Amino acid sequence: MRNPPIAKLPLVCALGVAALLTLAPTPASADYYQYTYTGNPFTMTYQLYSPDPMDPWAGRRFSLVAIDAVVISDRLLTGTATTDDVRSIKLTLRYVNEPGSTTWLTLPPRPREICPVCPDYGPFTNGSLRMSNFNDLNQPTSWDIWINQWSTSPTNRIDSRTYGTFFDASYDQMDSMEAYYEGAYLSQGGLRNSSGVWAMAVLVPEPSTYALMLGGVALLAGVARRRSGGVPKR
C-alpha cells in the first residue's frame, strides 16, 4: 500500500475530524451560559446632606447612569431561575457621560481579608435573583435582581449601596440604585417603564468547536507547507 505524501497528512486529518463530527450522535453541551442585561440610562441624584448655603443647586448633582447585569449559569435556564441555579451575578452601575467609569456589586462577593481578632465591620453582601418566562431566544421576559453591600462602623454608622433591576409584565420595570455614606451624602436614582435588553451567549466553545478549529488549523498548515515547498522532491 502506498503511503500518502507528508504534505497531504493535515488534509487527511481535517477530513477525518469532519467525518467524526458528522457521525457523532449529539454535540457536547457548553460549559457556561452568560445572560447579559443592558439597561437604559436614567438620572442619578447626588445630594449633600449639608450643602453650601451659596450653592444654587442646594448640594444636588446629577449623573446619567445605567445598570447592566451579567448572570453566569452552568446550564440553560428554564422555568423560574433563582440564585441556587446560577454561578454568579454582577450588577454594574455605568456612568453614561463618563466612558469607562463604573462601579459594581457581585454575588458571591469578592473574597475579603478578615482579621481573626478584630471586629468585623464588613463589607457584607446579600442579594436575590429571579428570572422567568424565557422566550424562544432563552431571554427572560420577567426578572427581579438586586445586590446590596453595606459596612458598619464602631459608632454603628451604616454605609450601604444597592443596585437592582426589576420587571414584571403585569406591573412595570425599574432599574435603580440607592446609597448612603457616612452621613455625608445620599445618592439615588431610578427608571420606570423602560426595560433594557437581554442577550444570551455561550461562554466556552463546545468540544466539537475546538475539533473544527484544530482541523482548520491543520488544513491551513498543510496548504502553507505545500506552497512554501517545505517538502523536498526526490
Stockholm file with secondary structure:
# STOCKHOLM 1.0

chainA/1-234         MRNPPIAKLPLVCALGVAALLTLAPTPASADYYQYTYTGNPFTMTYQLYSPDPMDPWAGRRFSLVAIDAVVISDRLLTGTATTDDVRSIKLTLRYVNEPGSTTWLTLPPRPREICPVCPDYGPFTNGSLRMSNFNDLNQPTSWDIWINQWSTSPTNRIDSRTYGTFFDASYDQMDSMEAYYEGAYLSQGGLRNSSGVWAMAVLVPEPSTYALMLGGVALLAGVARRRSGGVPKR
#=GR chainA/1-234 SS CCCCCGGGHHHHHHHHHHHHHHHCSSCCCCSCEEEEEECCCEEEEEEESSCCTTCTTTTEEEEEEEEEEEEEESSCCCSEEEGGGCSEEEEEEEETTSTTCEEEEEESCCCCCCCTTSCCCCCEEEEEEEEEEECTTSCEEEEEEEEEEEEECTTCCEEEEEEEEEECTTSCEEEEEEEEETTTEEEEEEEESCCCEEEEEESSCCHHHHHHHHHHHHHHHHHHHHHTTCSCCC
#=GC SS_cons         CCCCCGGGHHHHHHHHHHHHHHHCSSCCCCSCEEEEEECCCEEEEEEESSCCTTCTTTTEEEEEEEEEEEEEESSCCCSEEEGGGCSEEEEEEEETTSTTCEEEEEESCCCCCCCTTSCCCCCEEEEEEEEEEECTTSCEEEEEEEEEEEEECTTCCEEEEEEEEEECTTSCEEEEEEEEETTTEEEEEEEESCCCEEEEEESSCCHHHHHHHHHHHHHHHHHHHHHTTCSCCC
//
